[in-house]
């Protein structure tokens, strides 16, 4: 079974998303969204990033997690308007800001 998103009430008001794997194990928790509509837009953004996002390795050793891995790894910061793909929370933060405008 594929993973799924859960929409839950945030403790400080608003809504959060939980990204769960197929076995029901928690993978990530989003930032707080002010409305359900904004949270649903966050799911769309997370799906896009999951399908196309690169791995930005910020670990101390900078080595791939799996030897011989074919994952494309970017080390260090890049200039420009690139997205941060380090966590679900930070990747959804932009959608939260957009939802408020």
Buried (B, 14 or more C-beta within 10 A) or exposed (E): EEEEBEBEEBEEEBBBBBBBEEEEEEEBBBBBBBEEEBBBBBBEBBEEBEEEBEBBBEEEEEEBEEEEEEEEEEEEEEEEEEBBBEEBBEBBBBBBEEBEE
